[in-house]
């Protein structure tokens, strides 16, 4: 998704810590509300809001535009870039993302689980790639995106049940699944190692995603490609994404179970006694 929808500010309780009030203020900036004036920052008294905005601007968490509105400052991006689940995975994955991009020439996405959403931490795209609704740093629903279904398939059972209990989404072009359909899709992800999701808006696309495992075996991220629907059969895309995700996983220290493939000995090994 392009980002979370407009924030619904919750009024600050009397005696609430200043840090909590500041975080609530920052949380009102979203992909649809990138520049806000003081009057657009709800839930705080005007005096408290002005005082917090001044402190956040001095520190660099906010920046003031010429028209008097405020936007999120670069200082927050600098701090967020230190996240091991963001920068660490991205740094390891980037060469493989670039290789996958060279093969597909469309969109390559890298996402991690954050709360009840997937967060896009990197994206490579060509200038002529089909239109998508994702931006780096934006949140993506678990239920209706390929990366979301991959992350949800390997998430804690409690989160799975919470998402399954929610009504099927009515978002246009998302192809929302019922609870039974989603449960079957998650089982399919665990079985095949990939998720395939089709969307009709903002353009007709097919997304294919695969899990990235960390050294302890847990899923730490999801890798996906997004291409125009019908341009390439999805069954041809799945092996590409799975291979890239497995390579990233190995670089992160993951040691998957033996595949059962038989290794043919080379000439020198074949000539050895007992070979």
Secondary structure as GFF3:
##gff-version 3
##sequence-region A 1 275
A	DSSP	alpha_helix	18	26	.	.	.	ID=ss1
A	DSSP	three_ten_helix	38	40	.	.	.	ID=ss2
A	DSSP	alpha_helix	46	59	.	.	.	ID=ss3
A	DSSP	beta_strand	62	64	.	.	.	ID=ss4
A	DSSP	beta_strand	70	72	.	.	.	ID=ss5
A	DSSP	alpha_helix	74	80	.	.	.	ID=ss6
A	DSSP	pi_helix	84	88	.	.	.	ID=ss7
A	DSSP	alpha_helix	89	104	.	.	.	ID=ss8
A	DSSP	beta_strand	107	114	.	.	.	ID=ss9
A	DSSP	beta_strand	117	125	.	.	.	ID=ss10
A	DSSP	beta_strand	139	141	.	.	.	ID=ss11
A	DSSP	alpha_helix	146	153	.	.	.	ID=ss12
A	DSSP	alpha_helix	157	165	.	.	.	ID=ss13
A	DSSP	alpha_helix	179	192	.	.	.	ID=ss14
A	DSSP	beta_strand	195	199	.	.	.	ID=ss15
A	DSSP	beta_strand	205	213	.	.	.	ID=ss16
A	DSSP	beta_strand	219	228	.	.	.	ID=ss17
A	DSSP	alpha_helix	234	251	.	.	.	ID=ss18
A	DSSP	alpha_helix	267	270	.	.	.	ID=ss19
###
